[in-house]
Amino acid sequence: MMVQRQLDELRNLAAHASNWRTETGIPRVAMVQGNIPAHALAAVYESMVNLILTGSKSMTVGERVFHYDPASYFVMSVDLPAIGAVHPSSAGAPYLAVSLTLEPQRIAALLHDLPPAAAQCRPEGGFSVAAVTSELLDAWVRMLRLMKTPEDIAALAPSYEREILYHVLKGPHGWMLRDIASPGTMMARIGDAIRWLRHNFAEDFVVESLAEREAMSVSAFHRHFKSVTAMSPLQYQKRVRLLHARTLLLGRQQSVTFVAQEVGYRSVPQFNRDYFRAFGLPPLKDMAQLRKAING
């Protein structure tokens, strides 16, 4: 079976990936393998196409949960705070996946060469799962083969990336990529608001001002933002703040008070309450548990 042969070759090509994001030497292409630490799976994920080669994964965004495996791929058209969980295959083989980080300008450069878009069902969300195809896997195989001939990356990777994007754009969720790369669409405007929130998460903001910035009414902005992210703008900001705080606490010897203020909290008790709700433990106990897990 063609798909199985392609998956087998991709597994061999990506076999040296570690249980952290492993760069391939190919721009925007990374891989990961094994039992990834749980705290690394609670993160703000960049927009991407994620292809699982072995095992399975679930992604929780807001209250929505998606499951996918080597029969499918995951598309995330905007940056989203999410919680992932990975699982080995039924035979016990470790989880293995590759990803391509998306850049709207590269998608936009493809749009005028696409065939007319067929009418597509547009479920809520800037993220979804689609069935993998042999054509998509073929482009991935040629992309990952470049790891064996790094001298060819500069010349060939852009065309293989374009081909991967082309097949995703033609797929059932291609509309998400079309919209995020088309200025003025609802998805593009929400994507712009998300980028602002990601870079200014520590600042207080007024939803009305952000809605006005995107030329939308407050009610429409709230509705569309939640349909894309499964969160309200304030929930999105809070989740980004807490994930950033967790990273700071893990990487630095800083007090909880300092970190809470650095990510934008005016009240440390409120920070502690929100942190507990998000991660199930108070900050210091969570750090102790994470460091114990990391150090074995």
N, C-alpha and C positions, 0 to 999 in steps of 0.2 A: 504494500500500500504506500503510495507516494508520500502522504502526510507523515506516516510513521517513519519512513526513511529520512525525511527532512528533519523531523524532531530528533532522531538519533544522531544525525550529523551535528545539529545545533548543540546537543548535549555534550558531544565530544569536544566541540570547539570551545564551549564555555566551562569545561570541566575544572579549570584551575581557579575559578572564582572563589572568593572567600565569603565568610558570613557577615561581611560588611560590604557596602557599596564598593565594587571593584571596577576601576577604570579599565577600558579596553585599549586605549590609545586612539580610538575612533571618536571624533567629536560628538558629544551628546549621547553616546552609547555606553551603557554600564551593565554590569551583571552582578548577581549575588547568589550565594549558595549556602545551604545548611540551616542550622537552628539559629536564626537571627535573634539577638537579644530583644526582649519585649519592648524595652524603652526606645529602641531604635525604630520600632514599628508604629509608635505613636509620634507623629511628626506632621509638619506642613509639607505635603507632597507637591512637587512641581508638576505642572502639566506634562503628561507623558502618554506614551503607548507602552504598556507593560505586557510582555509575553512570557507565560510560564512554560517551562520545558519539562519539569518534573515536579510532582507533588501538587499542592493546591494552595490557594490563598483566599482569605476573606478580607474585605475592606469595609469599615464602618465609617460613614460620613453622616454626621448628624445622627438621625435615627434610622438611616437607610443602610442596609447591609447587602453587599454583593459577594458572591462566591464564584471563583473561576479556577480553571485547571488547563492542561495542555490542549484541550479542545476549544479553548476560547482565549480572547485577549481583552485587556482592560484599557479603556480610553478615559483619560482625565484631561479635560480641555482647559481647566483653570487650576490655579494653585489652591489646594484645599487642606485644611487640618483634618487628619483622618487617623484611624487606628487600624493597623493591619494585624493579621494572624496568619502564619504560614504553617504548612503541614507536609510531612514527607509523603511519598507515594504509598499506595496500599502494600507494595512489596518492601517498603522500608527505605527506598532510595531518598536521599536528601532533597529538599526543596531546591530548585534551580530556576532562575528567571533572568531575562534580559529586558532592558528598557531603553527607550529613545525619548529624551527630553524634547518637548515641542517648542518651537519658536514660531509665533504667528506670522512673521514676515516670510519665513520659508514656505509656510502653507499658502500665504497670499500669492507668492510667486508662481504657484501651481494652478491657481483657480481658473485663469483664462484658458488653460490647456485641457480642462476637464470636459467630458461630455456633459450635456444638460442633465441637471440633477433630477432624478425621478422623485415623485412624491414619496415622502418618508414619514412614518410615524415618529412623532417627536415627544417621547416621554419626558417628564420633568427631570432636571438634573444636568449638570455639566460633566457627567461621568456615567459610564455604563459598560456593559460586557457584550461582546459580539463573538460569533462563531469564527474560528480561525479558518483560513483558506490555504490551499496549496500555493496559490500565487503569492500571497503575503509571506508565507514561510520561505519560498524560494528567494525572495528579496532579502530576507533576514539571513539566510544561509550565505549568500554572496557577501553581505555586509560583514558577518563575523569571520569569514575566510580571510578578510583583510588583516586580521590579527597575525596571520602567518606571513604576510608580505607587507609590513608596515610602510615600505617605500611606495606602495600603491595607494595608501590612504588618501593623500591629498587630491589625487586625480580621480579616484573612483568612488570614495565614500559619499560625496554630494549626490551623485546620480543614484546610488542605492538608497540613500535617505529619501530622495525624491520619489523613488519607486514605492518604498514602504508607505510614505504619506499618501501617494496616489491610491493605493489599494485600501487604506483606511478611509480616505475620502469617498471612495466608491462604495464602501460598506454601509451597513445599516445605521451607523452613527456618524457617518461622514458630515452630516449637517452641522454637528457640533463644531467640527474643525472649520467648516466653511464660515460659520457665523462668527467664531472667535477671530478669524482673520479678515473679516469684512467690516470696515469702519462703519459705525452708525447702527449696526444691528443691536438688538437687545443684549445678546450674549457678549458682544464686544464691549458694550458700555458697562455691563456688570463685571467683565474681566478687567476693565480699567479701574473700576472702584475697588476690586479685590487687590490689584497691584498697589493702589494707594494705601489700603489698609495694611497690607503686608509690610510696607516700608515705613508706615507711621503708626504702628500698633500701640506704641507707648503714649501717644497723644490722645487727649480727650477730643472727641469730635461730635458734631451735631448731625444726626441723620439727614435732617432737612438740607444742610449744606452739601452733603455728599450727593444727595438726590439731585439737587440743583446743578451740581458740577456735571452730572451725567444727563442733564436736560430731561429729567423725569419727575413726575409727581411723587410725593412721599409714599403714597399708597402703592403706586406702580413699582417704585424702586424696591420697597419692602417685598412685594409679591414676587417680582422677578429675581431678586437676590436670593430669596429662600428657595425658589424653584431650581436655581442653578446650584446652590451650595448646600441645601437642606438645613440651613441655619439663617437666623436673622443677622443683619450687619453687626449688632452688638455681641451676639453669640460667637460670631466669627472672630471678632477682635479679642474676646475673652479667651477663646481657645488658643489663638496664636500667642497671646501674652503668656498663658500658662505653659505652653510647650517651650517657648523661648526661656522662660524662667527655669524650667526643669533642666534645660541644656546648660544654662549658666551655673546652676547649683551643682551640677555634676562635674563641670569642667573647671570651676574655680573654688577657691576657699573663701567664699563670700558669705556674709550673714543673710538670713532669710529677709531681714528688714531691707538690706541694701538691694537685694535682687527684686523684691516686691516693688520697691520704688523705681528701680531701673526699667522695669517692664510697664510702668504706668499706674500702679496701684497707689492710691493715697492712704488706704487703710490696710495695715498688715493683718489684722484679724479677718477682714474680708478676703484678702489674698489666701490666708490659710484655709478658710472655708471653701473657697472656690477650688483650691488645689486638691483638697480632700475629695470633693465631689468628682473631680476629673480623674484622679489617679488612685483613689481608694485609701490613701495614707497621708498623714501630715508631711510637709516637706522634708524635715530632718529624718523621719523614719523611712520615707521613700528613698532618700539618698543613701541611707545605711544599707537598705536592701539591694539597691542597684549596684553599689560598690562591692557588696559581698558577691553578687552574681557575676560581676565583671572580673573580680579577682579570684573567683573560684572558691 
